[in-house]
Structures are given as C-alpha cells and as structure tokens.
C-alpha cells in the first residue's frame, strides 16, 4: 500500500515490477542513436493506413501488443490499461486499443503521459487493486504537426528552439510478478505556467514543471542528485534541458547537471539529423526511449536508479491562437533494478 | 484496500466519502428542471471572457473551488485532482485549475469523465494513497459545437437524434472523512464499438458501452436492477436510453427500465426546450446533474443506492471526417447514503 513521503511523493513498498516493455518507432527514429533498441521500425510512416491518425493508432496498438506478449501474458489477463496521447480526444490510444477488451482508464498528460500512466499503473498494483496493469502512449510527427502547428504541405520554417515530435509508441506491463525493473516511488506533478507563449519553444514552457517536480521529489525523499544514476527528463530538448539545469540551481540551489539526461536529446542525433532542431518531443518520444534503451539498461544492471520525469505542455492549437500561455506539468517515476 | 469482485468490479471496503460537491451551469441549464439545484448559474455564457474556451475554464475552476470550499478544506489540502474535459488537449480543466497548485492527474473519458474521475479518486482514497482527492469536469455548448461539429455562426440544422452539450461543470471532493455520500464500488469500462458513424447520434454509439458496463457490474456483484434505487446513465439522451434498455434485454436478458434514469434527460425539459433535441450531453452534463440533484437526494436519504454510469463517445472531429466509427466507453460508480 503506498506510503506518503513528504508532501507529494508516494513510496510503493511492494515495488511494482515492469514485467514487459516494448517500443516501436518510425524511420527517422530508427536512424537515430537508439534505432537498434526499438522492437520494430516502421519504414513507412503511414503504417499502411490512409491517414496519419490511423497510423498512430496502429503503432500504439503494436507497442501494447508487444509489451503484453513480452510479459508472457495475454490481453485478456490485463486488468486495466492507462493510456493517452496527444491527438485530439486521445484517438491514438482509444482507436488503437478499442478491440483489445481491456478496461480502459484514459489519461492525459501531453508528453508526460508515459510517466503518468506508469505512475497510475504502479499505484494500482501496489495497492493490490489489480494484478496486471498496462501503461502506454504514442505520438506521430505528421498527426501532431497537422494538429498543433501547420499542415505538412505548407512547408513552414522551423525555429531552432522547435522540437521534432517523435513517431513512436511505448508500452509497459506493470505487475507484482518477476520483473525487469521496479517502480519504487512516484510523484504526480503540479501545473506550472511561467507565461511562455511560443508553441515552438516547448522546452522553455516545460522546464519549470520539471524543476518543480524534481525539487519536490528530492525534498520529499531527502535525497540528492548524486543518489541517482540518472535523472531523465522527457522531453525538454536542448533548450529546455539547459533551462532546467539553470532553474534548478537558481531556484532550488540543486545541481543536477552531472546526472541529467533528456529523452528528447537521446532519440535523435541532432548534429546529424539537423531538422530535429532542439531534439525530440511528443508522448511517444519518452515512451519509446524509456521502453527500450533505459529499461534494458536497468534490466542489465547497467543503471540501478533512474528518476524518470515526463514533462508535458498542456496547451492546444486553439489556446495558442488565443494567445494563451502554456501551462506544463511533470510527473515522476523512480525506476530501480529488478 | 480495494477488493476485486468478479472480473471487473472493485469493492472499496472503506467506502470513501464525498465530503463536498458543487455544480455550476449556463443559462439554458438554469432554465431546465434542475436549475434551482445548481450552485451558480452563468447568465452570460462567456463568463466575461473573450472566448468560449476561456469561459469553460472559468466555470471548471468555479466548480472545483466551490466543492473544495463546501468540503471545508482549502486547495492546499487537496492531495490530487483527477480532471479532464472534452476540449482539445483538455484545456478546459488544465487552464481552469493551473493556478491552484494541486497535483494534477489528467484523465480523458469524454462524457464519462465525471464517473472516471470519481472512480480514480475513490480508489486512491480507499487505498490510503491520499487523504483528499478532487474529481472534476466541464463542458461548454459553444466550445464543443465549434470543435466537434460546426461553427455556431454557420447555423447548421440539428438532427432529432442530436444532443445538446451542456454548459456546466461539476466537482466532488472525495475523502475518508465525514461525508454526504459514499462510494462503495467502481468499475472501469471496456471500449465498445458497434460501428455507429453518425456524430449526431452519440446515444446510439454510447448505449452498447453502457450495456457492457452495467451487465459486467451486475454479474460481478451478483445483483439485479431492483437492488438499486437508480441506474443513472450520463448521457445517452432519449435515443440512447431507449437503445440501452432494448440492448440490456436482448443481449443480457436484464430489464433495467424501471430504475433507469439518464442525466441527459434530466438536465433539460426537451418538450419545452425543443432545441435540446434528444437531451443533454457533454462532460458537464452528468457532472452537474450528479453534483447537484443526485448527491443532494442521496444526502437527504431520498436515494439510497445509485449506480452512476458515465458514458463517453471517444471520437474526435478528425476521426468523424475520416469516416471512422465511434468507440465508446462507460465507467461506473456505486453511490450510497452516507
């Protein structure tokens, strides 16, 4: 049963385990540094479908199906799936999993969705609410650009601060069984809004939320950055990552720079894949990085303690047009060796 | 700690309580049969804002603020808020509550959001994950029409099967303290898709999901419709309600007609308010009906056992244009006298 540490952090004494995980990705992500870590690369971004939205549902379902299979169970065994995505009304997930018959608790955390879904799933497992919970999310570059920014056909210029929405999906099966990694603590974030209005600079909008959650967590757990092998944000990109490290020092007097990594900076080689700008983003980015390279390194014993902090910008295309600022949230999950 | 009953239902032995609830609504809802039950009526649908979206955020925040105040606590006391809405990227809730500093777990269940948020909140309370959890949602006729169907200015004809998205918000505070109603059981629904493609007939799309969840719940709990004072769906409207009762008999051989009520049929007097078509809909409809009339009647002892089944159609404006069918989900919460 979860135990509260400090004001915001939950300790999960039973240490729910990730018994299966999978990540699938598109061609560009396959060409990135983690290409060989993904379970499957879709060379064709349409996944054989007639629309980008339908393609996203296909890759979402694929990641869920693979994770469940790798956990050695079947969809009928799953008690609940916590899933969501960036598409309007979360159709990437709902249409992707609609035929699977798993009780569906829809969640929304923008690009923080993988962390939120893992937090929700692991709390349920630790509370013995259920035996097998699935956490999943996805994003698709083409469906996201069309929805949040410009139609692809417009060929709009990208600013240097803009991030590249990953075409990718990730899923993890959380259970109390034998596992590949354990979830020891979780923290649900508080919304931060520093007045950033530029939808092409999500890193700047999300950095304050990451700062808030990391500071809350370290204070609640009475730990320091050096107690972790990695504090992994997803996805601040280069601009947001720099801002986060600065904010952590200026606001909180905590230096995380020696252990900080960012999923948005891991999924592409921005020096070669120049169009990826400040790095990757999108729900699928941190989901695919976590559910491939990171969990594998935890499973192998290479990483022992990873504090994964999903970051989400909570704006919409409409709120941007209405000159609203961009609220952001960051949820955290502490992963440890199995 | 929750106990599983059958395959899908959770019994919450500690019976989490609703210690405060509030509903605010627009002018048309104020003129309906429940007008006097709402905490506040916004005569001006803009709520003094420059856009319908901003207005929805205002009414969302208002409902949350009132519910928290009526529970006798302050926002700083709240450990978590489970909130979501129909707007793209759930900005009704995120922008509404962004300044409140409450840890935010975003959820998405379309019009089933009130039931999903109550289910999530009560599971956390029963598992002693936290002491005070808020559940909330909202919808606005004008923001929803613009987003899902036609710009209001277009003056499109409405079909008789179409439902009227309520301008309303509802919120409930769930805790283990002294309470006005208790949450005894919850069920997370499974997505159903019967191939309905008409976005002007949401009742038909959602009825199968309600049927699935009600049948699962009755089987899991080994109960009959007559064991309940009310099986309250939200929001099937007249078309969906008739279909639900038919489906329950034909598919499940269960007659719920004597105890079935629908929030969409309670919020308007469709015989007088003729433009409301087949009845109300939108996240705010069932939220406002539940968090006013229904919870008050439970508090007064008039109703002892209400099985509230929120129904949500999981399509988007884009999926409709892409000729997709409409998946739906229904989540259930059993409310009993305090």
Interface residues (C-beta under 8 A of the other chain):
Chain A: X1 X2 X4 X8 X10 X50 X51 X53 X54 X80 X84 X86 X87 X88 X89 X90 X91 X94 X95 X97 X98 X99 X101 X102 X103 X104 X105 X106 X107 X108 X109 X110 X116 X119 X120 X123 X124 X127 X128 X129 X130 X147 X187 X188 X189 X190 X191 X193 X314 X315 X316 X317 X318 X319 X322 X324 X327 X329
Chain B: X1 X2 X4 X8 X10 X50 X51 X53 X54 X80 X84 X86 X87 X88 X89 X90 X91 X94 X95 X97 X98 X99 X101 X102 X103 X104 X105 X106 X107 X108 X109 X110 X116 X119 X120 X123 X124 X127 X128 X129 X130 X147 X187 X188 X189 X190 X191 X193 X314 X315 X316 X317 X318 X319 X322 X324 X327 X329 X331
